[in-house]
Amino acid sequence: MLIPEPKPLHLRRIDPTRNMRRFYMLSIQPPLFGGASLVRNWGRIGTNGKVMVQTFDDSAEASEAFGRLERAKGKRGYVMVQARLPSVRDHT
């Protein structure tokens, strides 16, 4: 049974009392020679942050790691960023 790859995820953690404005992004990308790569990007909002790429033998392993990281970040207070759809006013 094939496990569908999760869609890219964009999380934020903002706590003004601690001067904390962080982002965390996860995505699964196909590497050049097969398998699957889990791409992580994190840092302070407004910066490029850091990037880490982990390569797995198959997409199921990458999806499991994706899920573990998503749960761990949720426990630490990160919340998903909702994508803003363009409005009619944006095109005038």
N, C-alpha and C positions, 0 to 999 in steps of 0.2 A: 504494500500500500504506500503510495507516494504521499509525503507530508508536504502541503503547500508552503512555499517560502513566505515568511512574514513580510509585510510591507515595511518600508523604512519607517523608523520610529524617531520622533523628536521629543525629548523631555526637557523640562525646566524645573529648577528649584530656586525660588526667590524668597529670601528672608531679610527684609530691610533692617531688622534689629541686629542682625549679625553682618550686615553689609555683604550679603551673599546673593549673587546673581549668576547661576551656573546653568550650562546646557549640557546635554548628553544625547548623542545621536547614534543609532544603530542601523546597519543595513547589511544585507547578504548580497554579495556580488560574485559573478563567475570569474575564477582566475583563468589565466592563459592555458594551463595544462590540465584542466579538469578539477573536479571537486567543488568546493565552495569556500569563499572567504567571508569572514565576519569582520566588517569594518566598523570601528568605534571611533568617534570623534567627541571630545569633551573639553570643557574649559569655561572661562568666564564669558558671559554674554557680551558681545561686542568685539571679541577676539577670534582668531582662527582656531585657537585651542590646540590640542594634541591629537594625533591620529595613531591608532594601532590596528594592524591587520593580522588576523589569525586565520590560517588556512586549514581546512578540514578535508578528509578524504571524500565525504559526501555531504549533501545538503541537509540530511537528517541530523547529523552531528552539529552542523552549524546552526540549525533551527533550535536544537536543544540548548545550545550555549546562549543563543539570542534570548530564549525564554527565561533562562536562569538570570541573565543580566537585567532583563526587564523587571522581573520580580524583585531582585535585590535593590534596584534603583527606586522602585515604588515604595519599598520599606524604608528607604532613607529620605522620603519626602519629595521625590521627583514626580511631576505630573505631566501628562501628555499635552503637547501643544496642538490646538485645533487649527487646521489649515484655514486661512481666510480666503473665501471665494471672492473674486472680483465683482464689484457692483457695477451697475450701469454708469454711475457717476465717475468711476475710474477711467472710463473710456471716452469721456467728453473733454 
